[in-house]
Amino acid sequence: MKRYCLTLDLVNDDQLIESYRQYHQAVWPEIKESIKSAGVEELEIYLLGNRLFMIMDVNENFSFEAKSKADLANAKVQEWEELMWKFQQALPNSKPGEKWKIMEQIFELK
């Protein structure tokens, strides 16, 4: 199993951050299914201030390219992404429309 760690910022507004939290307490079933069907086995999101950190454990069938393609063809996922973009803001040096950025692992204690 492969692990990816990604980060993203939210708009630094307490009310928007609270709304974002609430949406993630009741993620739409279609969104959960699209994540699982892409090969994501486990996914966690953490919040500190307005910074998000996501840990994604994926199986051998997962690829970001295939997930992106499937998401573009899924109207419910597009609706969710459009809604979430109201709360999210791109990190510095992001390409236009780029959200979550893959982090580089620099240490591991075994």
All heavy atoms as an XYZ file, in Angstrom:
922
protein
N       0.846     -1.169      0.000
C       0.000      0.000      0.000
C       0.897      1.239      0.000
O       1.909      1.278      0.667
C      -0.915     -0.009      1.227
C      -1.992      0.999      1.110
S      -3.353      0.890      2.299
C      -3.744     -0.817      2.359
N       0.495      2.232     -0.744
C       1.249      3.474     -0.845
C       0.516      4.563     -0.067
O      -0.709      4.586     -0.029
C       1.394      3.877     -2.311
C       2.189      5.135     -2.520
C       2.997      5.072     -3.792
C       3.733      6.357     -4.063
N       4.903      6.581     -3.278
N       1.276      5.462      0.532
C       0.707      6.573      1.295
C       1.096      7.888      0.634
O       2.238      8.084      0.236
C       1.218      6.546      2.726
C       0.846      7.794      3.520
C       1.160      7.655      4.963
N       0.119      6.812      5.530
C       0.105      6.401      6.783
N       1.074      6.723      7.603
N      -0.878      5.636      7.222
N       0.109      8.777      0.540
C       0.339     10.138      0.077
C      -0.098     11.090      1.180
O      -1.123     10.868      1.836
C      -0.473     10.453     -1.185
C      -0.033      9.697     -2.398
C      -0.711      8.558     -2.811
C       1.067     10.117     -3.142
C      -0.309      7.852     -3.934
C       1.478      9.418     -4.268
C       0.784      8.293     -4.651
O       1.192      7.589     -5.763
N       0.659     12.142      1.364
C       0.299     13.210      2.288
C       0.178     14.485      1.463
O       1.070     14.806      0.677
C       1.350     13.368      3.374
S       1.486     11.895      4.420
N      -0.946     15.158      1.641
C      -1.237     16.346      0.848
C      -1.638     17.490      1.769
O      -2.085     17.258      2.894
C      -2.371     16.054     -0.141
C      -2.097     14.930     -1.124
C      -2.746     13.650     -0.675
C      -2.564     15.298     -2.509
N      -1.496     18.706      1.267
C      -1.873     19.868      2.056
C      -2.619     20.881      1.206
O      -2.510     20.881     -0.021
C      -0.619     20.504      2.722
O      -1.042     21.466      3.678
C       0.303     21.126      1.703
N      -3.384     21.704      1.894
C      -4.200     22.737      1.272
C      -4.588     23.733      2.359
O      -4.686     23.356      3.528
C      -5.459     22.105      0.667
C      -6.520     23.029      0.059
C      -5.995     23.704     -1.200
C      -7.780     22.265     -0.243
N      -4.815     24.967      1.993
C      -5.292     25.964      2.955
C      -6.765     26.250      2.736
O      -7.271     26.141      1.614
C      -4.518     27.277      2.805
C      -3.138     27.219      3.435
O      -2.849     26.251      4.174
O      -2.347     28.147      3.190
N      -7.415     26.626      3.822
C      -8.771     27.145      3.750
C      -8.704     28.662      3.803
O      -7.715     29.234      4.284
C      -9.602     26.637      4.941
C      -9.852     25.137      4.995
C     -10.591     24.767      6.276
C     -10.640     24.668      3.788
N      -9.752     29.305      3.323
C      -9.867     30.744      3.486
C      -9.849     31.005      4.989
O     -10.515     30.309      5.764
C     -11.176     31.262      2.851
C     -11.381     32.739      3.136
C     -11.184     30.980      1.354
N      -9.059     31.966      5.416
C      -8.858     32.203      6.848
C     -10.019     33.021      7.419
O      -9.907     34.211      7.699
C      -7.520     32.904      7.080
C      -7.054     32.761      8.518
O      -7.693     32.099      9.328
N      -5.954     33.398      8.835
N     -11.143     32.332      7.591
C     -12.371     32.933      8.102
C     -13.027     31.901      9.014
O     -13.360     30.802      8.551
C     -13.278     33.312      6.925
C     -14.619     33.851      7.372
O     -15.483     33.041      7.797
O     -14.818     35.074      7.282
N     -13.200     32.234     10.278
C     -13.703     31.263     11.259
C     -15.045     30.658     10.872
O     -15.260     29.457     11.058
C     -13.805     31.897     12.647
C     -12.447     32.199     13.263
O     -11.438     31.600     12.819
O     -12.384     33.040     14.183
N     -15.956     31.457     10.331
C     -17.272     30.932      9.944
C     -17.156     29.961      8.770
O     -17.816     28.914      8.762
C     -18.234     32.071      9.604
C     -18.662     32.853     10.826
C     -19.619     33.972     10.481
O     -19.524     34.583      9.414
N     -20.550     34.254     11.382
N     -16.333     30.293      7.786
C     -16.139     29.394      6.649
C     -15.471     28.096      7.098
O     -15.857     27.006      6.656
C     -15.300     30.069      5.565
C     -15.991     31.161      4.753
C     -15.013     31.796      3.777
C     -17.209     30.609      4.021
N     -14.497     28.200      7.980
C     -13.807     26.997      8.474
C     -14.790     26.106      9.231
O     -14.798     24.886      9.059
C     -12.587     27.375      9.325
C     -11.506     28.007      8.426
C     -12.037     26.160     10.074
C     -10.344     28.635      9.170
N     -15.664     26.703     10.019
C     -16.660     25.908     10.748
C     -17.627     25.229      9.770
O     -17.988     24.065      9.948
C     -17.425     26.781     11.747
C     -18.418     26.008     12.590
C     -17.824     24.816     13.345
O     -16.652     24.864     13.771
O     -18.542     23.798     13.495
N     -18.030     25.933      8.727
C     -18.900     25.325      7.710
C     -18.192     24.168      7.027
O     -18.797     23.111      6.779
C     -19.316     26.357      6.664
O     -20.157     27.318      7.234
N     -16.912     24.347      6.720
C     -16.125     23.280      6.093
C     -16.075     22.056      7.003
O     -16.254     20.928      6.542
C     -14.714     23.799      5.805
C     -13.888     22.907      4.920
C     -14.012     22.955      3.537
C     -12.961     22.020      5.463
C     -13.241     22.150      2.714
C     -12.184     21.208      4.642
C     -12.330     21.282      3.277
O     -11.567     20.471      2.466
N     -15.868     22.274      8.288
C     -15.880     21.167      9.269
C     -17.215     20.422      9.212
O     -17.247     19.197      9.213
C     -15.702     21.697     10.688
C     -14.344     22.087     11.106
C     -14.452     22.689     12.529
N     -13.191     22.947     13.114
C     -12.470     22.047     13.791
N     -12.909     20.829     13.953
N     -11.311     22.364     14.306
N     -18.302     21.179      9.196
C     -19.634     20.579      9.197
C     -19.862     19.733      7.945
O     -20.425     18.634      8.037
C     -20.700     21.657      9.352
C     -20.702     22.271     10.733
C     -21.646     23.454     10.858
O     -22.432     23.756      9.957
N     -21.559     24.151     11.982
N     -19.450     20.234      6.792
C     -19.592     19.433      5.569
C     -18.823     18.122      5.694
O     -19.274     17.091      5.193
C     -19.094     20.206      4.340
C     -20.141     21.092      3.730
C     -20.059     22.469      3.851
C     -21.225     20.554      3.036
C     -21.027     23.298      3.286
C     -22.196     21.367      2.469
C     -22.088     22.732      2.604
O     -23.056     23.539      2.055
N     -17.692     18.146      6.361
C     -16.880     16.939      6.470
C     -17.339     15.999      7.587
O     -16.845     14.880      7.697
C     -15.395     17.297      6.583
C     -14.842     17.676      5.244
N     -15.039     18.926      4.704
C     -14.159     16.961      4.331
C     -14.482     18.959      3.503
N     -13.947     17.777      3.245
N     -18.311     16.420      8.365
C     -18.957     15.522      9.312
C     -20.046     14.703      8.615
O     -20.509     13.699      9.161
C     -19.562     16.316     10.486
C     -18.530     17.010     11.342
C     -17.496     16.057     11.914
O     -17.827     15.049     12.522
N     -16.221     16.360     11.697
N     -20.434     15.136      7.430
C     -21.489     14.457      6.673
C     -21.156     14.487      5.183
O     -21.929     15.008      4.372
C     -22.836     15.126      6.940
N     -20.002     13.929      4.832
C     -19.587     13.893      3.420
C     -20.624     13.095      2.633
O     -21.074     12.030      3.064
C     -18.179     13.273      3.292
C     -17.793     13.074      1.837
C     -17.149     14.149      4.006
N     -20.992     13.629      1.492
C     -22.003     12.981      0.665
C     -21.577     11.551      0.321
O     -20.409     11.287      0.011
C     -22.213     13.751     -0.626
C     -22.616     15.185     -0.431
C     -23.092     15.786      0.705
C     -22.564     16.205     -1.431
N     -23.339     17.110      0.467
C     -23.029     17.400     -0.828
C     -22.180     16.225     -2.749
C     -23.118     18.602     -1.530
C     -22.262     17.413     -3.458
C     -22.730     18.580     -2.841
N     -22.522     10.612      0.327
C     -22.197      9.208      0.023
C     -21.554      9.021     -1.355
O     -20.665      8.189     -1.524
C     -23.544      8.481      0.092
C     -24.528      9.448      0.612
C     -23.932     10.810      0.635
N     -21.967      9.812     -2.335
C     -21.398      9.703     -3.679
C     -19.915     10.078     -3.689
O     -19.132      9.532     -4.464
C     -22.146     10.626     -4.661
C     -23.607     10.306     -4.813
C     -24.510     11.070     -3.840
O     -24.001     11.657     -2.851
O     -25.733     11.077     -4.066
N     -19.541     10.989     -2.808
C     -18.143     11.413     -2.720
C     -17.321     10.302     -2.090
O     -16.241      9.947     -2.590
C     -18.021     12.729     -1.911
C     -18.891     13.831     -2.513
C     -16.556     13.144     -1.799
C     -18.733     14.054     -3.993
N     -17.839      9.728     -1.022
C     -17.137      8.600     -0.380
C     -16.957      7.451     -1.365
O     -15.887      6.850     -1.438
C     -17.903      8.124      0.856
C     -17.858      9.092      2.004
C     -18.630      8.522      3.189
C     -18.609      9.444      4.373
N     -19.366      8.882      5.512
N     -17.990      7.151     -2.135
C     -17.916      6.057     -3.107
C     -16.893      6.350     -4.196
O     -16.139      5.470     -4.604
C     -19.293      5.787     -3.717
C     -19.305      4.679     -4.740
C     -18.731      3.359     -4.231
O     -18.914      3.030     -3.041
O     -18.074      2.645     -5.029
N     -16.842      7.591     -4.661
C     -15.873      7.927     -5.708
C     -14.442      7.789     -5.195
O     -13.551      7.389     -5.939
C     -16.120      9.339     -6.243
O     -15.678     10.326     -5.343
N     -14.227      8.111     -3.942
C     -12.894      7.975     -3.335
C     -12.515      6.508     -3.225
O     -11.429      6.092     -3.639
C     -12.856      8.679     -1.957
C     -13.003     10.194     -2.133
C     -11.586      8.326     -1.196
C     -13.269     10.953     -0.837
N     -13.430      5.707     -2.691
C     -13.160      4.274     -2.513
C     -12.970      3.562     -3.853
O     -12.068      2.738     -3.999
C     -14.299      3.617     -1.737
C     -14.356      4.038     -0.291
C     -15.549      3.410      0.410
C     -15.654      3.869      1.836
N     -16.844      3.319      2.513
N     -13.801      3.902     -4.837
C     -13.714      3.210     -6.134
C     -12.431      3.560     -6.886
O     -12.023      2.829     -7.780
C     -14.946      3.495     -6.988
O     -14.982      4.846     -7.369
N     -11.787      4.648     -6.490
C     -10.520      5.037     -7.125
C      -9.333      4.253     -6.582
O      -8.238      4.337     -7.131
C     -10.284      6.530     -6.931
N      -9.564      3.501     -5.488
C      -8.471      2.733     -4.897
C      -7.927      3.319     -3.607
O      -6.891      2.889     -3.116
N      -8.639      4.289     -3.048
C      -8.240      4.853     -1.766
C      -8.790      3.945     -0.669
O      -9.995      3.747     -0.568
C      -8.746      6.302     -1.593
C      -8.352      6.847     -0.223
C      -8.220      7.192     -2.711
N      -7.897      3.386      0.121
C      -8.283      2.456      1.188
C      -8.607      3.197      2.488
O      -9.539      2.830      3.195
C      -7.168      1.447      1.442
C      -6.838      0.587      0.230
C      -7.921     -0.422     -0.092
O      -8.655     -0.845      0.821
O      -8.042     -0.794     -1.276
N      -7.817      4.205      2.804
C      -8.035      5.004      4.007
C      -7.692      6.449      3.696
O      -6.777      6.719      2.918
C      -7.165      4.508      5.168
C      -7.539      3.112      5.624
C      -6.782      2.687      6.873
O      -6.361      3.558      7.665
O      -6.626      1.473      7.050
N      -8.445      7.365      4.305
C      -8.210      8.780      4.080
C      -8.561      9.532      5.363
O      -9.615      9.294      5.957
C      -9.074      9.277      2.924
C      -8.825     10.695      2.441
C      -9.041     10.784      0.942
C      -9.656     11.716      3.158
N      -7.656     10.396      5.801
C      -7.886     11.228      6.974
C      -7.510     12.658      6.624
O      -6.567     12.894      5.875
C      -7.012     10.773      8.150
C      -7.271      9.357      8.592
C      -6.288      8.894      9.662
O      -5.440      9.696     10.112
O      -6.374      7.723     10.047
N      -8.273     13.623      7.175
C      -7.955     15.034      6.997
C      -7.836     15.661      8.387
O      -8.700     15.453      9.239
C      -9.028     15.770      6.171
C      -9.134     15.175      4.764
C      -8.713     17.266      6.089
C     -10.244     15.766      3.908
N      -6.772     16.434      8.581
C      -6.519     17.128      9.833
C      -6.514     18.630      9.562
O      -6.185     19.072      8.464
C      -5.162     16.717     10.416
C      -5.118     15.256     10.810
C      -4.800     14.276      9.883
C      -5.414     14.876     12.111
C      -4.768     12.939     10.234
C      -5.380     13.533     12.474
C      -5.059     12.565     11.543
O      -5.026     11.245     11.892
N      -6.855     19.408     10.593
C      -6.949     20.856     10.475
C      -6.170     21.529     11.599
O      -6.277     21.129     12.759
C      -8.429     21.280     10.557
C      -8.745     22.760     10.589
C      -8.370     23.437      9.277
C     -10.231     22.972     10.889
N      -5.385     22.529     11.249
C      -4.709     23.390     12.217
C      -4.846     24.814     11.702
O      -4.299     25.150     10.638
C      -3.230     23.019     12.374
C      -2.427     23.940     13.293
C      -2.933     23.844     14.739
C      -0.951     23.598     13.236
N      -5.602     25.632     12.419
C      -5.871     26.993     11.935
C      -6.642     26.904     10.638
O      -7.752     26.400     10.608
N      -6.025     27.351      9.549
C      -6.680     27.212      8.244
C      -5.904     26.265      7.324
O      -6.188     26.171      6.139
C      -6.873     28.582      7.572
C      -5.580     29.204      7.095
O      -4.562     29.175      7.784
N      -5.615     29.784      5.913
N      -4.941     25.522      7.870
C      -4.136     24.577      7.079
C      -4.716     23.172      7.225
O      -4.960     22.687      8.326
C      -2.691     24.611      7.570
C      -1.728     23.602      6.989
C      -1.239     23.840      5.572
N      -1.053     25.184      5.124
C       0.110     25.833      5.060
N       1.221     25.266      5.462
N       0.162     27.065      4.573
N      -4.933     22.522      6.082
C      -5.403     21.138      6.049
C      -4.250     20.212      5.718
O      -3.355     20.567      4.946
C      -6.489     20.969      4.979
C      -7.788     21.726      5.194
C      -8.654     21.627      3.950
C      -8.525     21.211      6.409
N      -4.305     19.009      6.277
C      -3.319     17.968      6.003
C      -4.098     16.678      5.778
O      -4.924     16.295      6.599
C      -2.369     17.829      7.200
C      -1.371     16.719      7.059
C      -0.347     16.795      6.133
C      -1.449     15.598      7.870
C       0.578     15.772      6.012
C      -0.531     14.574      7.760
C       0.485     14.660      6.832
N      -3.878     16.036      4.638
C      -4.601     14.803      4.300
C      -3.615     13.651      4.165
O      -2.576     13.790      3.523
C      -5.379     14.977      2.991
C      -6.102     13.717      2.548
S      -7.321     13.944      1.213
C      -6.452     14.881     -0.010
N      -3.975     12.533      4.767
C      -3.218     11.290      4.627
C      -4.092     10.331      3.839
O      -5.241     10.078      4.207
C      -2.873     10.674      5.996
C      -2.073     11.657      6.839
C      -2.129      9.347      5.819
C      -1.904     11.231      8.280
N      -3.550      9.807      2.759
C      -4.285      8.924      1.863
C      -3.487      7.640      1.658
O      -2.362      7.689      1.154
C      -4.438      9.647      0.514
C      -5.766      9.546     -0.101
S      -5.970     10.601     -1.578
C      -4.579     10.253     -2.596
N      -4.048      6.519      2.075
C      -3.442      5.219      1.808
C      -4.202      4.596      0.644
O      -5.432      4.474      0.694
C      -3.523      4.313      3.037
C      -2.640      4.803      4.173
O      -1.590      5.410      3.890
O      -2.996      4.588      5.343
N      -3.462      4.219     -0.401
C      -4.089      3.755     -1.632
C      -3.592      2.361     -2.006
O      -2.494      1.965     -1.630
C      -3.826      4.747     -2.791
C      -4.351      6.144     -2.447
C      -2.351      4.817     -3.139
N      -4.409      1.647     -2.763
C      -3.998      0.319     -3.232
C      -3.283      0.432     -4.580
O      -3.105      1.527     -5.116
C      -5.195     -0.646     -3.272
C      -6.271     -0.227     -4.259
O      -6.003      0.376     -5.297
N      -7.516     -0.566     -3.938
N      -2.914     -0.707     -5.125
C      -2.127     -0.744     -6.363
C      -2.903     -0.248     -7.585
O      -2.314      0.050     -8.626
C      -1.581     -2.155     -6.622
C      -2.644     -3.200     -6.875
C      -3.328     -3.746     -5.621
O      -2.893     -3.442     -4.498
O      -4.326     -4.474     -5.766
N      -4.229     -0.146     -7.488
C      -5.047      0.325     -8.616
C      -5.164      1.840     -8.681
O      -5.650      2.378     -9.669
C      -6.453     -0.278     -8.534
C      -6.427     -1.780     -8.635
O      -5.696     -2.346     -9.446
N      -7.203     -2.447     -7.793
N      -4.719      2.534     -7.645
C      -4.893      3.983     -7.588
C      -3.918      4.720     -8.493
O      -2.750      4.391     -8.569
C      -4.703      4.496     -6.152
C      -4.819      5.990     -6.051
C      -6.062      6.588     -5.963
C      -3.693      6.796     -6.079
C      -6.179      7.964     -5.890
C      -3.798      8.173     -6.010
C      -5.041      8.757     -5.910
N      -4.445      5.768     -9.160
C      -3.585      6.741     -9.832
C      -4.306      8.086     -9.778
O      -5.537      8.152     -9.894
C      -3.272      6.340    -11.277
O      -4.292      6.722    -12.156
N      -3.528      9.151     -9.600
C      -4.121     10.483     -9.571
C      -4.769     10.821    -10.903
O      -5.816     11.463    -10.947
C      -3.058     11.533     -9.214
C      -2.709     11.552     -7.754
C      -1.532     10.989     -7.312
C      -3.568     12.122     -6.826
C      -1.204     10.998     -5.955
C      -3.251     12.148     -5.478
C      -2.064     11.585     -5.038
N      -4.164     10.356    -12.001
C      -4.695     10.642    -13.327
C      -6.068      9.990    -13.522
O      -7.007     10.626    -14.011
C      -3.728     10.170    -14.416
C      -2.387     10.882    -14.394
C      -1.422     10.377    -13.311
O      -1.593      9.250    -12.778
O      -0.512     11.135    -12.966
N      -6.183      8.718    -13.149
C      -7.464      8.017    -13.297
C      -8.522      8.622    -12.379
O      -9.682      8.777    -12.783
C      -7.281      6.529    -13.008
N      -8.128      8.988    -11.170
C      -9.079      9.601    -10.231
C      -9.573     10.930    -10.792
O     -10.771     11.224    -10.761
C      -8.402      9.804     -8.866
C      -9.222     10.590     -7.847
C     -10.284      9.728     -7.214
C     -10.952     10.427     -6.047
N     -12.281     10.929     -6.360
N      -8.675     11.726    -11.318
C      -9.047     13.019    -11.886
C     -10.011     12.852    -13.061
O     -11.014     13.569    -13.172
C      -7.795     13.763    -12.327
O      -8.137     14.993    -12.893
N      -9.717     11.897    -13.922
C     -10.572     11.637    -15.086
C     -11.967     11.190    -14.645
O     -12.980     11.660    -15.172
C      -9.924     10.579    -15.971
C     -10.632     10.339    -17.270
C      -9.870      9.353    -18.139
C     -10.602      9.093    -19.435
N      -9.888      8.152    -20.299
N     -12.028     10.276    -13.673
C     -13.319      9.800    -13.167
C     -14.090     10.941    -12.498
O     -15.306     11.055    -12.660
C     -13.101      8.641    -12.188
N     -13.378     11.787    -11.772
C     -14.028     12.912    -11.097
C     -14.642     13.885    -12.100
O     -15.738     14.403    -11.879
C     -13.036     13.667    -10.207
C     -12.671     12.895     -8.950
O     -13.296     11.858     -8.666
O     -11.733     13.351     -8.255
N     -13.942     14.132    -13.194
C     -14.465     15.048    -14.217
C     -15.745     14.514    -14.853
O     -16.591     15.291    -15.289
C     -13.407     15.301    -15.290
C     -12.249     16.198    -14.859
C     -11.168     16.217    -15.941
C     -12.735     17.612    -14.551
N     -15.895     13.202    -14.886
C     -17.074     12.578    -15.489
C     -18.215     12.382    -14.490
O     -19.286     11.916    -14.861
C     -16.680     11.229    -16.089
N     -17.997     12.741    -13.227
C     -18.987     12.515    -12.177
C     -19.592     13.855    -11.751
O     -18.937     14.658    -11.094
C     -18.309     11.814    -10.989
C     -19.272     11.422     -9.898
O     -20.202     12.154     -9.582
N     -19.029     10.270     -9.295
N     -20.855     14.082    -12.102
C     -21.507     15.367    -11.823
C     -21.573     15.667    -10.327
O     -21.417     16.818     -9.910
C     -22.910     15.375    -12.424
N     -21.789     14.654     -9.513
C     -21.891     14.870     -8.066
C     -20.539     15.274     -7.483
O     -20.455     16.153     -6.623
C     -22.437     13.615     -7.381
C     -23.051     13.885     -6.040
C     -24.300     14.755     -6.166
C     -25.038     14.844     -4.849
N     -26.169     15.749     -4.897
N     -19.470     14.667     -7.963
C     -18.126     15.042     -7.515
C     -17.834     16.478     -7.946
O     -17.286     17.271     -7.168
C     -17.048     14.070     -8.043
C     -15.649     14.601     -7.781
C     -17.212     12.697     -7.417
N     -18.207     16.846     -9.147
C     -17.993     18.209     -9.609
C     -18.777     19.218     -8.766
O     -18.280     20.296     -8.447
C     -18.358     18.342    -11.092
C     -17.393     17.630    -12.018
C     -15.962     18.090    -11.799
O     -15.650     19.262    -11.933
N     -15.086     17.166    -11.433
N     -19.992     18.844     -8.387
C     -20.803     19.706     -7.517
C     -20.108     19.896     -6.159
O     -20.015     21.011     -5.635
C     -22.192     19.090     -7.331
C     -23.124     19.908     -6.465
C     -24.469     19.226     -6.251
O     -24.763     18.201     -6.895
O     -25.233     19.747     -5.412
N     -19.609     18.795     -5.585
C     -18.895     18.840     -4.298
C     -17.635     19.699     -4.411
O     -17.371     20.551     -3.567
C     -18.547     17.423     -3.853
C     -17.715     17.351     -2.599
C     -16.357     17.259     -2.520
C     -18.187     17.367     -1.247
N     -15.955     17.208     -1.208
C     -17.060     17.274     -0.408
C     -19.458     17.444     -0.662
C     -17.153     17.255      0.977
C     -19.546     17.419      0.725
C     -18.407     17.327      1.522
N     -16.862     19.482     -5.468
C     -15.611     20.232     -5.640
C     -15.873     21.729     -5.802
O     -15.132     22.546     -5.252
C     -14.819     19.689     -6.833
C     -14.223     18.319     -6.589
C     -13.227     18.282     -5.424
O     -12.515     19.283     -5.197
O     -13.167     17.256     -4.748
N     -16.911     22.072     -6.536
C     -17.262     23.484     -6.694
C     -17.654     24.090     -5.350
O     -17.253     25.205     -5.013
C     -18.398     23.631     -7.706
C     -18.734     25.074     -8.014
C     -19.801     25.208     -9.084
O     -19.937     24.302     -9.921
O     -20.494     26.245     -9.074
N     -18.430     23.353     -4.574
C     -18.828     23.803     -3.243
C     -17.609     23.965     -2.335
O     -17.453     24.988     -1.665
C     -19.826     22.811     -2.636
C     -20.280     23.073     -1.207
C     -21.008     24.416     -1.102
C     -21.171     21.928     -0.735
N     -16.710     22.996     -2.320
C     -15.539     23.041     -1.442
C     -14.587     24.173     -1.825
O     -13.919     24.749     -0.966
C     -14.784     21.708     -1.461
C     -15.540     20.548     -0.816
S     -15.988     20.841      0.906
C     -17.745     21.177      0.782
N     -14.529     24.512     -3.107
C     -13.617     25.560     -3.555
C     -13.989     26.910     -2.936
O     -13.150     27.801     -2.818
C     -13.596     25.616     -5.071
C     -12.442     26.367     -5.649
C     -12.523     27.410     -6.527
C     -11.038     26.170     -5.431
N     -11.262     27.861     -6.857
C     -10.339     27.116     -6.192
C     -10.303     25.275     -4.644
C      -8.949     27.206     -6.201
C      -8.922     25.362     -4.655
C      -8.255     26.315     -5.428
N     -15.231     27.075     -2.473
C     -15.648     28.310     -1.801
C     -14.923     28.471     -0.463
O     -14.794     29.581      0.038
C     -17.155     28.317     -1.584
C     -17.943     28.381     -2.867
C     -19.429     28.272     -2.619
C     -20.165     28.238     -3.959
N     -21.599     28.047     -3.785
N     -14.485     27.364      0.109
C     -13.811     27.369      1.412
C     -12.291     27.287      1.266
O     -11.556     27.677      2.163
C     -14.266     26.176      2.253
C     -15.754     26.099      2.433
C     -16.513     25.216      1.673
C     -16.403     26.904      3.355
C     -17.883     25.130      1.835
C     -17.783     26.828      3.525
C     -18.527     25.947      2.763
N     -11.836     26.738      0.170
C     -10.413     26.441     -0.012
C      -9.706     27.565     -0.764
O     -10.330     28.294     -1.529
C     -10.264     25.133     -0.795
C     -10.893     23.952     -0.088
C     -11.054     22.743     -0.989
O     -11.111     22.855     -2.206
N     -11.144     21.572     -0.374
N      -8.398     27.654     -0.528
C      -7.585     28.589     -1.302
C      -6.290     27.901     -1.681
O      -5.754     27.095     -0.925
C      -7.320     29.876     -0.534
C      -6.540     29.720      0.742
C      -6.331     31.050      1.444
O      -6.726     32.095      0.956
N      -5.705     31.018      2.600
N      -5.852     28.192     -2.856
C      -4.633     27.559     -3.372
C      -3.419     27.990     -2.556
O      -3.337     29.120     -2.076
C      -4.434     27.935     -4.831
N      -2.495     27.071     -2.407
C      -1.227     27.384     -1.763
C      -0.363     28.216     -2.704
O      -0.541     28.162     -3.925
C      -0.491     26.088     -1.414
C      -1.116     25.243     -0.301
C      -0.431     23.888     -0.222
C      -1.039     25.955      1.027
N       0.582     28.969     -2.145
C       1.503     29.702     -3.018
C       2.176     28.746     -4.006
O       2.404     27.585     -3.689
C       2.529     30.277     -2.040
C       1.819     30.337     -0.729
C       0.862     29.169     -0.740
N       2.445     29.220     -5.174
C       3.090     28.454     -6.246
C       2.197     27.380     -6.854
O       2.685     26.498     -7.565
C       4.416     27.838     -5.779
C       5.379     28.880     -5.277
O       5.507     29.953     -5.873
N       6.042     28.608     -4.173
N       0.896     27.410     -6.572
C      -0.024     26.464     -7.187
C      -0.348     26.909     -8.604
O      -0.364     28.104     -8.908
C      -1.327     26.378     -6.387
O      -1.094     25.834     -5.110
N      -0.635     25.941     -9.450
C      -1.100     26.235    -10.796
C      -2.571     26.647    -10.715
O      -3.255     26.296     -9.753
C      -0.944     25.000    -11.681
C       0.487     24.552    -11.842
C       0.565     23.233    -12.566
C       2.008     22.738    -12.569
N       2.121     21.343    -12.896
N      -3.090     27.358    -11.703
C      -4.504     27.752    -11.668
C      -5.413     26.526    -11.494
O      -5.259     25.520    -12.178
C      -4.723     28.406    -13.037
C      -3.367     28.891    -13.430
C      -2.402     27.880    -12.877
N      -6.317     26.606    -10.521
C      -7.251     25.520    -10.254
C      -6.689     24.378     -9.428
O      -7.417     23.465     -9.069
N      -5.403     24.397     -9.132
C      -4.773     23.323     -8.362
C      -5.116     23.470     -6.888
O      -4.966     24.548     -6.316
C      -3.260     23.368     -8.564
C      -2.518     22.215     -7.924
C      -1.027     22.260     -8.231
O      -0.433     23.349     -8.197
O      -0.480     21.186     -8.499
N      -5.559     22.376     -6.292
C      -5.963     22.399     -4.888
C      -4.908     21.698     -4.038
O      -3.872     22.260     -3.729
C      -7.315     21.729     -4.710
C      -8.473     22.483     -5.321
C      -9.759     21.805     -4.974
C     -10.956     22.560     -5.470
N     -12.193     22.047     -4.903
N      -5.195     20.463     -3.679
C      -4.316     19.695     -2.801
C      -2.950     19.511     -3.451
O      -2.848     19.166     -4.624
C      -4.931     18.325     -2.524
C      -6.148     18.397     -1.654
C      -7.453     18.428     -2.070
C      -6.193     18.443     -0.233
N      -8.297     18.487     -1.002
C      -7.551     18.488      0.149
C      -5.218     18.433      0.761
C      -7.956     18.535      1.478
C      -5.624     18.475      2.077
C      -6.976     18.528      2.430
N      -1.897     19.718     -2.686
C      -0.532     19.544     -3.174
C       0.129     18.409     -2.403
O       0.012     18.335     -1.177
C       0.264     20.837     -3.005
C      -0.392     21.962     -3.812
C       0.473     23.042     -4.269
C       1.746     22.704     -4.864
N       2.109     23.402     -6.068
N       0.795     17.538     -3.131
C       1.487     16.403     -2.519
C       2.706     16.919     -1.765
O       3.491     17.704     -2.286
C       1.907     15.369     -3.574
C       0.660     14.801     -4.264
C       2.729     14.258     -2.948
C       0.967     13.885     -5.426
N       2.840     16.445     -0.533
C       3.969     16.833      0.298
C       5.100     15.829      0.118
O       4.867     14.653     -0.179
C       3.539     16.894      1.759
C       2.422     17.891      2.012
S       1.882     17.918      3.718
C       3.207     18.887      4.442
N       6.317     16.295      0.314
C       7.506     15.446      0.227
C       7.855     14.927      1.622
O       7.975     15.704      2.572
C       8.676     16.266     -0.314
C       9.984     15.520     -0.336
C      11.146     16.426     -0.705
O      10.963     17.625     -0.959
O      12.277     15.891     -0.727
N       7.991     13.616      1.733
C       8.401     13.041      3.011
C       9.896     13.296      3.196
O      10.701     13.012      2.302
C       8.140     11.537      3.034
C       8.523     10.909      4.349
C       8.333      9.404      4.346
O       8.341      8.755      3.311
N       8.130      8.855      5.524
N      10.258     13.859      4.340
C      11.653     14.144      4.595
C      12.206     13.381      5.798
O      13.403     13.435      6.055
C      11.914     15.650      4.764
C      11.168     16.205      5.962
C      11.531     16.397      3.487
C      11.615     17.603      6.377
N      11.352     12.643      6.524
C      11.815     11.860      7.671
C      10.816     10.764      7.968
O       9.610     10.936      7.823
C      11.968     12.759      8.910
C      12.352     12.000     10.160
C      13.659     11.597     10.355
C      11.403     11.676     11.109
C      14.024     10.881     11.485
C      11.754     10.966     12.241
C      13.063     10.569     12.431
N      11.345      9.634      8.414
C      10.505      8.519      8.866
C      11.257      7.800      9.970
O      12.413      7.413      9.809
C      10.216      7.558      7.715
C       9.357      6.391      8.102
C       9.032      5.472      6.939
O       9.658      5.592      5.878
O       8.150      4.614      7.115
N      10.593      7.609     11.106
C      11.167      6.868     12.221
C      10.581      5.470     12.216
O       9.373      5.304     12.254
C      10.832      7.570     13.556
C      11.315      6.867     14.820
C      12.834      6.872     14.886
C      10.708      7.539     16.036
N      11.446      4.477     12.111
C      10.978      3.085     12.105
C      11.507      2.368     13.311
O      12.538      2.629     13.824
C      11.422      2.369     10.829
C      10.667      2.836      9.631
C      10.959      1.937      8.448
C      10.078      2.344      7.294
N      10.023      1.375      6.268
